[in-house]
């Protein structure tokens, strides 16, 4: 249950600050398809059958003074307040000289935190996930480390994530300008 609560707290508030310009994909008839081609910011359109089309377009893009169709559950001030509050709370940790990596709700430090700042169940405190022997933190959601317990943790967010191995992190760390071209197949 604590994982569910964490995901709810870390994810849902962002929906309040979502950009009103959004992407809509729909299956429609030829009349609607032609109307969308003429009157929207079309991303793509394809014929599925004789009178059926799939269309993707941007909504909330009209520039007129009287046009505005905001998201139904929007409260930008709420999302901004939560984000600012989290940054204020995280600042003492991310500004430390021994801070190697930080994300929305996590930090990797070279020296341990005091015990009173750590708890696996109290809101606002840190949960000690691992003690790291060696790690490579290249970018947000792109890291590899080995823990004291001998466990290897690899995280890489991107289309080629199944091609990224621990050796790649070390190679990339030694030469940040290193590039490699790989083929990636994505099933829609």
C-alpha positions as CSV (number, residue, x, y, z in Angstrom):
1,X,0.0,0.0,0.0
2,X,2.9,2.4,0.7
3,X,4.0,2.1,-2.9
4,X,0.5,3.0,-4.1
5,X,0.4,6.0,-1.9
6,X,3.8,7.1,-3.1
7,X,2.8,6.9,-6.7
8,X,-0.4,8.8,-6.0
9,X,1.4,11.6,-4.2
10,X,4.2,11.9,-6.7
11,X,2.2,11.6,-9.9
12,X,-1.4,12.8,-9.6
13,X,-0.7,16.4,-8.5
14,X,1.0,17.0,-11.9
15,X,-2.3,16.5,-13.7
16,X,-3.4,19.8,-12.1
17,X,-0.7,21.6,-14.0
18,X,-1.0,19.8,-17.3
19,X,-0.5,21.9,-20.4
20,X,-3.9,22.8,-22.0
21,X,-2.4,22.2,-25.5
22,X,-2.9,18.4,-25.6
23,X,-2.8,15.7,-28.2
24,X,-6.0,14.0,-29.2
25,X,-6.2,10.8,-31.3
26,X,-9.5,9.6,-32.6
27,X,-11.1,7.3,-35.1
28,X,-13.6,9.2,-37.3
29,X,-15.5,9.2,-40.6
30,X,-14.4,11.1,-43.7
31,X,-16.4,14.2,-43.0
32,X,-14.8,14.7,-39.6
33,X,-11.4,13.8,-41.0
34,X,-11.6,16.5,-43.6
35,X,-12.8,19.0,-41.1
36,X,-9.8,18.2,-38.8
37,X,-7.3,18.6,-41.7
38,X,-8.6,22.1,-42.4
39,X,-9.3,23.3,-38.9
40,X,-6.7,21.8,-36.5
41,X,-3.0,21.4,-35.9
42,X,-2.8,17.9,-37.5
43,X,-0.1,15.6,-36.4
44,X,-1.0,12.7,-38.7
45,X,-4.0,11.1,-40.4
46,X,-4.4,7.7,-42.0
47,X,-7.2,5.8,-43.7
48,X,-8.2,2.6,-41.8
49,X,-11.0,1.5,-44.2
50,X,-13.2,3.0,-46.9
51,X,-14.9,5.6,-44.6
52,X,-12.8,5.3,-41.4
53,X,-9.8,7.3,-40.5
54,X,-7.4,7.6,-37.5
55,X,-6.4,11.2,-36.8
56,X,-4.0,12.7,-34.2
57,X,-4.1,16.5,-33.7
58,X,-3.4,19.2,-31.1
59,X,-6.3,20.6,-29.2
60,X,-6.6,24.0,-27.5
61,X,-4.5,25.7,-30.1
62,X,-6.9,28.3,-31.5
63,X,-5.5,31.8,-31.2
64,X,-8.9,33.7,-31.1
65,X,-9.7,35.9,-28.1
66,X,-12.9,34.2,-27.4
67,X,-11.6,30.6,-27.6
68,X,-10.5,28.7,-24.6
69,X,-11.3,25.2,-23.6
70,X,-9.2,24.5,-20.4
71,X,-8.7,21.0,-19.0
72,X,-11.6,20.1,-16.6
73,X,-9.3,19.3,-13.7
74,X,-6.7,22.1,-13.9
75,X,-5.3,24.1,-11.0
76,X,-1.8,25.2,-12.0
77,X,-1.3,27.1,-8.7
78,X,-1.7,23.8,-6.8
79,X,0.9,21.9,-8.9
80,X,3.3,24.9,-8.7
81,X,2.9,25.1,-4.9
82,X,3.5,21.4,-4.3
83,X,6.6,21.4,-6.6
84,X,8.0,24.5,-4.9
85,X,7.4,23.1,-1.5
86,X,9.2,19.9,-2.4
87,X,12.2,21.8,-3.8
88,X,12.4,23.8,-0.6
89,X,12.4,20.6,1.4
90,X,15.0,19.0,-0.9
91,X,17.3,22.0,-1.1
92,X,19.5,21.3,2.0
93,X,20.3,17.9,0.5
94,X,20.7,18.7,-3.2
95,X,23.0,21.6,-2.4
96,X,25.4,19.5,-0.4
97,X,28.9,19.0,-1.9
98,X,28.5,15.2,-1.6
99,X,25.2,15.1,-3.6
100,X,25.7,12.9,-6.7
101,X,22.2,12.6,-8.0
102,X,18.7,13.8,-7.2
103,X,15.2,13.1,-8.6
104,X,11.7,14.1,-7.7
105,X,11.8,12.4,-4.3
106,X,15.3,10.9,-4.0
107,X,18.9,11.9,-3.4
108,X,22.2,10.0,-3.5
109,X,24.7,11.4,-1.1
110,X,28.3,10.5,-0.3
111,X,27.8,10.6,3.5
112,X,24.9,9.1,5.4
113,X,22.0,11.2,6.8
114,X,21.3,11.4,10.5
115,X,19.0,8.6,11.8
116,X,16.2,11.2,12.7
117,X,15.9,12.1,9.0
118,X,15.3,8.5,7.9
119,X,12.1,6.5,8.1
120,X,10.4,4.0,5.8
121,X,6.9,5.1,6.8
122,X,6.9,8.8,8.0
123,X,6.0,11.3,5.4
124,X,8.6,13.9,4.7
125,X,11.5,11.7,5.8
126,X,13.9,9.7,3.6
127,X,13.8,6.0,3.1
128,X,17.2,4.4,2.9
129,X,17.1,2.4,-0.3
130,X,20.7,1.3,-0.7
131,X,24.2,1.9,0.4
132,X,26.3,2.4,-2.7
133,X,29.9,1.2,-3.3
134,X,30.2,2.5,-6.9
135,X,27.8,4.4,-9.2
136,X,27.4,6.3,-12.4
137,X,24.7,9.0,-12.5
138,X,24.7,10.4,-16.0
139,X,21.3,12.1,-16.3
140,X,17.8,12.1,-14.8
141,X,16.5,8.5,-14.8
142,X,19.9,7.3,-16.2
143,X,22.1,5.6,-13.7
144,X,23.9,2.4,-12.6
145,X,25.2,1.5,-9.2
146,X,26.4,-1.4,-7.1
147,X,25.2,-1.7,-3.5
148,X,27.1,-2.9,-0.4
149,X,24.8,-6.0,-0.5
150,X,26.2,-6.9,-4.0
151,X,23.1,-5.9,-5.9
152,X,23.4,-4.0,-9.2
153,X,20.8,-1.4,-10.0
154,X,20.4,-0.1,-13.5
155,X,17.9,2.6,-14.6
156,X,17.7,4.1,-18.0
157,X,14.6,5.8,-19.4
158,X,14.6,5.9,-23.2
159,X,13.8,3.9,-26.3
160,X,17.1,1.9,-26.3
161,X,16.8,0.9,-22.6
162,X,17.1,-2.8,-23.3
163,X,20.5,-2.2,-25.0
164,X,22.1,-0.3,-22.0
165,X,24.4,-2.4,-19.9
166,X,26.6,-1.5,-16.9
167,X,29.7,-1.3,-19.2
168,X,27.9,1.4,-21.2
169,X,27.6,3.7,-18.2
170,X,31.3,3.4,-17.5
171,X,32.2,4.1,-21.1
172,X,29.8,7.0,-21.3
173,X,31.2,8.5,-18.0
174,X,34.8,8.3,-19.3
175,X,33.8,9.9,-22.6
176,X,30.6,12.0,-22.4
177,X,30.7,12.9,-26.1
178,X,30.7,9.2,-27.1
179,X,27.8,8.3,-29.4
180,X,26.6,5.0,-30.6
181,X,24.0,4.4,-33.3
182,X,21.7,1.4,-32.6
183,X,18.5,0.1,-34.2
184,X,15.4,0.2,-32.0
185,X,12.1,-1.4,-32.8
186,X,9.0,-0.2,-31.1
187,X,5.6,-1.9,-31.3
188,X,2.6,0.4,-31.3
